[in-house]
Amino acid sequence: MEIIKNQQLPERTKEKMTKEALMQKYNIQISTLNKILQNQETILEKSLTFSGSRKAVRLGEFPALEKALYEWFLTVRAKNLPVSGPFLIEKAVEFARKSGIEEEDFKGSPGWLSNFKSRYGLHAVKLAGESASANPEDVNKGWELVTEALKTYGEDNCYNADETGLYYRLQPDRSIVAKGDSGSGTKIPKERVTLLVCANASGTKKLRLWMVGKSENPRGMMKEKPMIYKANKKAWMTSEIFEQFTKELDKTCSCDTALILDNASVHGIASNLDLKHLKIIFLPPNTTSKTQPMDAGIIQALKLRYRKAMMTKVSWFSFLLLEALFKFLFFLK
């Protein structure tokens, strides 16, 4: 591929390499170089699907079958549907029978699947995230709302707020172990608090975190609280708590200010409040994974900093992790 790219540079580009330079750089003979250049269109076409680490393009025993299977695979993945190895084998066998290929000639073995994945550069991943459920038109509307808010109110006066759950006792699920260690872990803890994170677009104003827990007076709570702490039986954000947050934010504003929110049911109360400075802007449904600033790495960075502090400064034997969380948030102020 690099050889072809070097040869396809415009004539006026001084970096275009001669055949002699290419032969010397890649340690190949003139016959090999000429063959590559003669078949460059085919090689470029195959490079779009075949693994980039392959030095030679070798087709399977049934290239037409594999091409049809790969096109089917692309169609399915374009709809964000999962495709497993056994599913690929089942579909390949189905295509083979429809193509008149006998069972003794093609069985769709695990070995064939491994070679097929290698030939087409396929690999398994864990599917995650909600971005696939976002309607492109709604996403564009969401970005238009955010852009318009920034133009109208300015970065300093344009806020975004969002909630996230934090399993504050949760330990890492990976660890270095010694030889003979089976890698046994502990029971997964389920203690959770809800954090409300809010900041302006310029990053000059990061509001104190609001935390919602289960206990009215949790163990480890310091007299000087580093956050606004609320409690209910399920440690969830409620309309009442969010109403308090919105009114408090409105009091701190001295000019017209935008607060961008997703369409969570607890946020609906904000649109009915008599606010002096805040203008509530709701993002379209199912678009927050694409349009909400807090989901663009801010909340993730907060959690990563907490995990790092927990692993480096907290004794696993004490397990006073809620106290550690309070101390961590205190230093974030």
For each residue, the residues with C-beta under 8 A, 3 or more apart:
1: 4 5 43 44 47 52
2: 5 6 26
3: 6 7 22 26 33 36 37
4: 1 7 8 36 37 40 43 44
5: 1 2 8 9
6: 2 3 9 15 16 17 22
7: 3 4 16 17 22 37 40
8: 4 5 40
9: 5 6 13 15 16
10: 13 16
11: 16
12:
13: 9 10 16
14:
15: 6 9
16: 6 7 9 10 11 13
17: 6 7 21 22 25
18: 21 22
19: 22 23 30 33
20: 23 24
21: 17 18 24 25
22: 3 6 7 17 18 19 25 26 28 33
23: 19 20 26 27 28 29 30 33
24: 20 21 27
25: 17 21 22
26: 2 3 22 23
27: 23 24
28: 22 23 32 33
29: 23 32 33
30: 19 23 33 34
31: 34 35
32: 28 29 35 36
33: 3 19 22 23 28 29 30 36 37
34: 30 31 37 38
35: 31 32 38 39
36: 3 4 32 33 39 40 43
37: 3 4 7 33 34 40
38: 34 35
39: 35 36 42 43
40: 4 7 8 36 37 43 44
41: 44 45
42: 39 45 46 57
43: 1 4 36 39 40 46 47 57
44: 1 4 40 41 47 48
45: 41 42 48
46: 42 43 49 50 57
47: 1 43 44 50 52
48: 44 45
49: 46 70 120 121
50: 46 47 54 57 119 120 121
51: 54 118 119 120 121
52: 1 47 121
53:
54: 50 51 57 58 118 119
55:
56:
57: 42 43 46 50 54
58: 54 119
59: 63 66 119
60: 63 65 66 112 115 116 119
61: 106
62: 65 66 96 99 101 106
63: 59 60 66 67
64: 67 68 99
65: 60 62 68 69 92 95 96 99 101 106
66: 59 60 62 63 69 70 92 116 119 120
67: 63 64 70 71
68: 64 65 71 72 95
69: 65 66 72 73 88 91 92 95 116
70: 49 66 67 73 74 120
71: 67 68 74 75
72: 68 69 75 76 91 95
73: 69 70 76 77 83 88 122
74: 70 71 77 78
75: 71 72 78 79
76: 72 73 79 81 83
77: 73 74 80 81 83
78: 74 75
79: 75 76
80: 77 132
81: 76 77
82: 127
83: 73 76 77 87 88
84: 87 88
85: 88 89 110 113 124
86: 89 90
87: 83 84 90 91
88: 69 73 83 84 85 91 92 113 116
89: 85 86 92 93 108 109 110 112 113
90: 86 87 93 94 108
91: 69 72 87 88 94 95
92: 65 66 69 88 89 95 96 106 108 112 113 116
93: 89 90 96 97 106 107 108
94: 90 91 97 98
95: 65 68 69 72 91 92 98 99
96: 62 65 92 93 99 101 105 106 108
97: 93 94 100 101 103
98: 94 95
99: 62 64 65 95 96
100: 97
101: 62 65 96 97 105 106
102: 105 106
103: 97 106 107
104: 107
105: 96 101 102
106: 61 62 65 92 93 96 101 102 103 112
107: 93 103 104 112
108: 89 90 92 93 96 112 113
109: 89 112 113
110: 85 89 113 114
111: 114 115
112: 60 89 92 106 107 108 109 115 116
113: 85 88 89 92 108 109 110 116 117
114: 110 111 117 118
115: 60 111 112 118 119
116: 60 66 69 88 92 112 113 119 120 122
117: 113 114 120 121 122 123
118: 51 54 114 115 121
119: 50 51 54 58 59 60 66 115 116
120: 49 50 51 66 70 116 117
121: 49 50 51 52 117 118
122: 73 116 117
123: 117
124: 85
125:
126:
127: 82
128:
129: 132 289
130: 133 134 286 289
131: 134 289 290
132: 80 129
133: 130 286 289
134: 130 131 138 139 286 287 289 290
135: 138 139 284 286 287
136: 139 140
137: 140 141
138: 134 135 141 142 284 285 286 287
139: 134 135 136 142 143 284 287 290 291
140: 136 137 143 144
141: 137 138 144 145 284 287
142: 138 139 145 146 283 284 287 290 291
143: 139 140 146 147 291
144: 140 141 147 148
145: 141 142 148 149 260 281 283 284 291
146: 142 143 149 150 260 283 291 293
147: 143 144 150 151
148: 144 145 151 152
149: 145 146 152 153 158 258 260 281
150: 146 147 153 154 155 158 201
151: 147 148
152: 148 149 258
153: 149 150 157 158 256 257 258 279
154: 150 157 158
155: 150 158 200 201 202
156: 200 201 202 204 205
157: 153 154 200 253 255 256 257 258
158: 149 150 153 154 155 200 201 257 258 260
159: 198 199 200 201 205 207 249 257 258 259 260
160: 198 199 201 259 260 261 292 293 294
161: 196 197 198 245 249 259 260 261 294
162: 196 197 198 261 262 288 292 294 295 299
163: 194 195 196 197 237 264
164: 194 195 197 299 303
165: 192 193 194 195
166: 192 193 194 195 303 306 325
167: 170 189 190 191 192
168: 191 192 193 306 310 321 322 324 325
169: 189 191 319 321
170: 167 188 189
171: 185 186 189
172: 175 307 311
173: 185
174:
175: 172 183 185
176:
177: 181 183
178: 181
179:
180:
181: 177 178 184
182:
183: 175 177
184: 181
185: 171 173 175
186: 171
187:
188: 170
189: 167 169 170 171
190: 167
191: 167 168 169 322
192: 165 166 167 168 235
193: 165 166 168 211 212 213 235 322 325
194: 163 164 165 166 211 212 213 235 236 237
195: 163 164 165 166 209 210 211 212 302
196: 161 162 163 209 210 211 212 237 242 245
197: 161 162 163 164 209 294 298 299 302
198: 159 160 161 162 206 207 210 245 249
199: 159 160 203 205 206 207 294 298
200: 155 156 157 158 159 203 204 205
201: 150 155 156 158 159 160 293
202: 155 156 205
203: 199 200 206
204: 156 200
205: 156 159 199 200 202
206: 198 199 203
207: 159 198 199 249
208: 226 227 228 333
209: 195 196 197 226 227 228 329 332
210: 195 196 198 227 228 229 230 241 245
211: 193 194 195 196 227 228 229 230 329
212: 193 194 195 196 229 230 231 232 235 236 237 238 241
213: 193 194 218 229 230 231 235 322
214: 218 231 232 233 234 235
215: 218 219 231
216: 231
217: 221
218: 213 214 215 221 229 231 322
219: 215 320 322 323
220: 320 322 323 324 325 326
221: 217 218 225 229 323 326
222: 225 226 326 327 330
223:
224: 330
225: 221 222 228 229 326
226: 208 209 222 326 327 329 330 331 332 333
227: 208 209 210 211 326 329
228: 208 209 210 211 225 245 248
229: 210 211 212 213 218 221 225
230: 210 211 212 213 241 244
231: 212 213 214 215 216 218 235
232: 212 214 235 236 238 241
233: 214
234: 214
235: 192 193 194 212 213 214 231 232
236: 194 212 232
237: 163 194 196 212 241 242 264 266
238: 212 232 241 242 266
239: 242 243 265 266 268 269
240: 243 244
241: 210 212 230 232 237 238 244 245 266
242: 196 237 238 239 245 246 266 267 269 270
243: 239 240 246 247 269 270 273
244: 230 240 241 247 248
245: 161 196 198 210 228 241 242 248 249
246: 242 243 249 250 259 269 270 273 275 278 280
247: 243 244 250 251 273 275
248: 228 244 245 251 252
249: 159 161 198 207 245 246 252 253 259 278
250: 246 247 253 273 275 276 277 278
251: 247 248
252: 248 249
253: 157 249 250 256 257 276 277 278
254: 277
255: 157 277
256: 153 157 253 277 279
257: 153 157 158 159 253 277 278 279
258: 149 152 153 157 158 159 278 279 281
259: 159 160 161 246 249 270 278 279 280 281
260: 145 146 149 158 159 160 161 281 283 292 293
261: 160 161 162 264 267 270 280 281 282 283
262: 162 267 282 283 288 292
263: 267 268 282 283 284 285
264: 163 237 261 267 268
265: 239 268
266: 237 238 239 241 242 269
267: 242 261 262 263 264 270 282
268: 239 263 264 265 271 272
269: 239 242 243 246 266 272 273
270: 242 243 246 259 261 267 273 278 280
271: 268 280 282
272: 268 269
273: 243 246 247 250 269 270
274:
275: 246 247 250 278 279 280
276: 250 253
277: 250 253 254 255 256 257
278: 246 249 250 253 257 258 259 270 275
279: 153 256 257 258 259 275
280: 246 259 261 270 271 275
281: 145 149 258 259 260 261
282: 261 262 263 267 271
283: 142 145 146 260 261 262 263 287 288 291 292
284: 135 138 139 141 142 145 263 287 291
285: 138 263
286: 130 133 134 135 138
287: 134 135 138 139 141 142 283 284 290 291 292
288: 162 262 283 291 292 295
289: 129 130 131 133 134 292 295
290: 131 134 139 142 287
291: 139 142 143 145 146 283 284 287 288
292: 160 162 260 262 283 287 288 289 295 296
293: 146 160 201 260 296 298
294: 160 161 162 197 199 298 299
295: 162 288 289 292 298 299
296: 292 293
297: 300 301
298: 197 199 293 294 295 301 302
299: 162 164 197 294 295 302 303
300: 297 303 304
301: 297 298 304 305
302: 195 197 298 299 305 306 332
303: 164 166 299 300 306 307
304: 300 301 307 308
305: 301 302 308 309 328 332
306: 166 168 302 303 309 310 325 328
307: 172 303 304 310 311
308: 304 305 311 312
309: 305 306 312 313 314 324 328
310: 168 306 307 313 314 321 324 325 328
311: 172 307 308 314
312: 308 309
313: 309 310 324
314: 309 310 311 318 320 321 324
315: 318
316: 319
317:
318: 314 315
319: 169 316
320: 219 220 314 323 324
321: 168 169 310 314 324 325
322: 168 191 193 213 218 219 220 325 326
323: 219 220 221 320 326 327
324: 168 220 309 310 313 314 320 321 327 328
325: 166 168 193 220 306 310 321 322 328 329
326: 220 221 222 225 226 227 322 323 329 330
327: 222 226 323 324 330 331
328: 305 306 309 310 324 325 331 332
329: 209 211 226 227 325 326 332 333
330: 222 224 226 326 327 333
331: 226 327 328
332: 209 226 302 305 328 329
333: 208 226 329 330
